[in-house]
Amino acid sequence: MDISHIEHIGIAVPSLEEAIPFYEKMLGFKCFAIEEVEDQKVRTAFFKVGQTKLELLEGTAPESAICKFIAANGGRGGIQHIAFAVEDGVANALAEVEEKGCRLIDKAPRRGAEGLDIAFLHPKSTCGTLIELCEDPKKK
C-alpha cells in the first residue's frame, strides 16, 4: 500500500454553525465546502491548511457515528479520525491490511465526502485511532 499523504483530519463538532466561525475568524482559515453525506448521517465542512484538509463533522441523526462520538465525549467534539490517501486504490489497501490481520469496519470501499472512495479500519486494530483510507484525489 502506498500512502501519499494525510488527506484530512476529521474533527467531530456538535454544530457546524458554531464551529465554522471559530476556524474562520480565530484561525483565519476559509471554509471551501459544506456537504451532507446522507448515508453516513453527517454534514461536513472543509478547510485547507497547507497541503492537508480539516474536515469538521456534524451528525445529522442521534444514531450517527459522530453523534455517538460526541455523546461519549461528554457532549464535546474532538479529533475523530485521520485519513490517509492511498495511491493504489482503497480496495487494494483494504485487502492488504486485512491480509496482515487488521480488523476492518468497511469490507469494501464506499462513497464519502467530496465523492471520494473511503473505508475505515477498526480502532481495536490500529492502536486506538480510527483510520480512514481515502482515494487519492489526484488519482481520481
C-alpha positions as CSV (number, residue, x, y, z in Angstrom):
1,M,0.0,0.0,0.0
2,D,1.4,3.4,-1.0
3,I,0.2,6.2,1.3
4,S,0.8,9.6,-0.5
5,H,-0.2,12.0,2.3
6,I,-2.5,12.8,5.1
7,E,-5.7,13.6,3.2
8,H,-7.6,15.1,6.1
9,I,-8.1,15.1,9.8
10,G,-11.7,14.6,10.9
11,I,-13.0,16.7,13.8
12,A,-16.4,16.0,15.3
13,V,-18.3,19.1,16.3
14,P,-21.7,19.5,17.9
15,S,-22.6,22.3,15.5
16,L,-21.1,23.4,12.2
17,E,-22.8,26.8,12.6
18,E,-20.8,27.3,15.8
19,A,-17.5,25.7,14.7
20,I,-17.1,27.3,11.3
21,P,-16.8,30.9,12.6
22,F,-14.2,29.8,15.1
23,Y,-12.0,28.3,12.4
24,E,-12.5,31.2,10.1
25,K,-12.3,34.2,12.5
26,M,-9.9,32.9,15.1
27,L,-7.6,30.8,13.0
28,G,-8.0,32.6,9.7
29,F,-9.0,29.5,7.6
30,K,-11.6,29.6,4.8
31,C,-14.3,27.0,4.6
32,F,-14.3,25.9,1.0
33,A,-17.1,23.3,1.0
34,I,-20.1,22.2,3.1
35,E,-21.7,18.9,2.2
36,E,-24.1,16.3,3.6
37,V,-23.3,12.6,3.3
38,E,-26.7,11.2,3.9
39,D,-25.8,7.5,4.2
40,Q,-23.3,8.4,6.9
41,K,-25.7,10.8,8.6
42,V,-23.2,13.6,8.7
43,R,-22.7,17.1,7.4
44,T,-19.1,18.1,6.7
45,A,-17.2,21.4,6.3
46,F,-13.7,21.5,4.8
47,F,-10.8,23.8,5.4
48,K,-7.4,23.7,3.6
49,V,-4.4,24.0,5.9
50,G,-1.2,23.8,3.8
51,Q,-1.4,20.6,2.0
52,T,-3.8,19.0,4.4
53,K,-7.6,19.5,5.0
54,L,-9.5,19.7,8.2
55,E,-13.0,18.1,7.9
56,L,-15.5,19.2,10.6
57,L,-18.2,16.6,11.1
58,E,-21.7,17.2,12.5
59,G,-24.0,14.3,13.0
60,T,-27.5,14.6,11.4
61,A,-29.1,11.8,13.4
62,P,-28.7,10.5,17.0
63,E,-27.6,7.1,15.8
64,S,-24.8,8.5,13.6
65,A,-21.2,7.7,14.5
66,I,-20.5,11.4,15.0
67,C,-23.3,11.9,17.5
68,K,-22.3,8.8,19.4
69,F,-18.7,10.0,19.4
70,I,-19.7,13.4,20.8
71,A,-22.0,11.8,23.4
72,A,-19.2,9.5,24.5
73,N,-17.0,12.7,25.0
74,G,-19.4,14.4,27.3
75,G,-21.1,16.4,24.6
76,R,-17.8,17.8,23.3
77,G,-16.3,17.2,19.9
78,G,-12.7,16.4,19.2
79,I,-10.4,14.6,16.7
80,Q,-12.5,11.7,15.4
81,H,-10.3,10.2,12.7
82,I,-7.3,10.7,10.5
83,A,-7.5,9.9,6.8
84,F,-4.6,8.8,4.6
85,A,-4.7,9.0,0.8
86,V,-3.7,5.7,-0.9
87,E,-2.4,5.7,-4.4
88,D,-3.2,2.1,-5.3
89,G,-6.9,2.2,-4.6
90,V,-8.9,1.8,-1.4
91,A,-10.0,-1.8,-2.3
92,N,-6.4,-2.9,-2.7
93,A,-5.3,-1.2,0.5
94,L,-8.2,-2.9,2.4
95,A,-7.2,-6.3,1.1
96,E,-3.6,-5.7,2.1
97,V,-4.2,-4.6,5.6
98,E,-6.8,-7.3,6.2
99,E,-4.3,-9.9,5.0
100,K,-1.9,-8.6,7.6
101,G,-4.6,-9.1,10.3
102,C,-6.2,-5.7,10.6
103,R,-9.8,-5.6,11.6
104,L,-11.9,-3.6,9.1
105,I,-15.0,-1.6,9.6
106,D,-15.6,-1.5,5.9
107,K,-15.1,-4.6,3.9
108,A,-15.3,-2.7,0.6
109,P,-14.9,1.0,-0.3
110,R,-17.9,3.3,-0.1
111,R,-18.5,6.8,-1.3
112,G,-17.6,9.6,1.2
113,A,-17.4,13.3,1.2
114,E,-16.1,15.1,-1.9
115,G,-17.1,12.0,-3.9
116,L,-14.0,10.0,-2.8
117,D,-13.9,6.3,-2.2
118,I,-13.2,5.7,1.5
119,A,-13.0,2.8,4.1
120,F,-12.3,2.7,7.8
121,L,-10.0,0.5,9.8
122,H,-11.2,-0.6,13.3
123,P,-9.6,1.3,16.2
124,K,-9.1,-2.0,18.0
125,S,-6.6,-2.9,15.3
126,T,-4.9,0.5,15.0
127,C,-3.7,1.3,18.5
128,G,-6.9,3.1,19.3
129,T,-7.1,5.6,16.4
130,L,-9.9,5.5,13.8
131,I,-8.1,5.4,10.5
132,E,-9.7,6.2,7.2
133,L,-8.2,5.1,3.9
134,C,-9.2,7.5,1.2
135,E,-8.9,7.6,-2.6
136,D,-6.1,9.9,-3.6
137,P,-7.9,12.9,-5.1
138,K,-5.0,13.4,-7.6
139,K,-5.7,9.8,-8.9
140,K,-9.4,10.4,-9.3
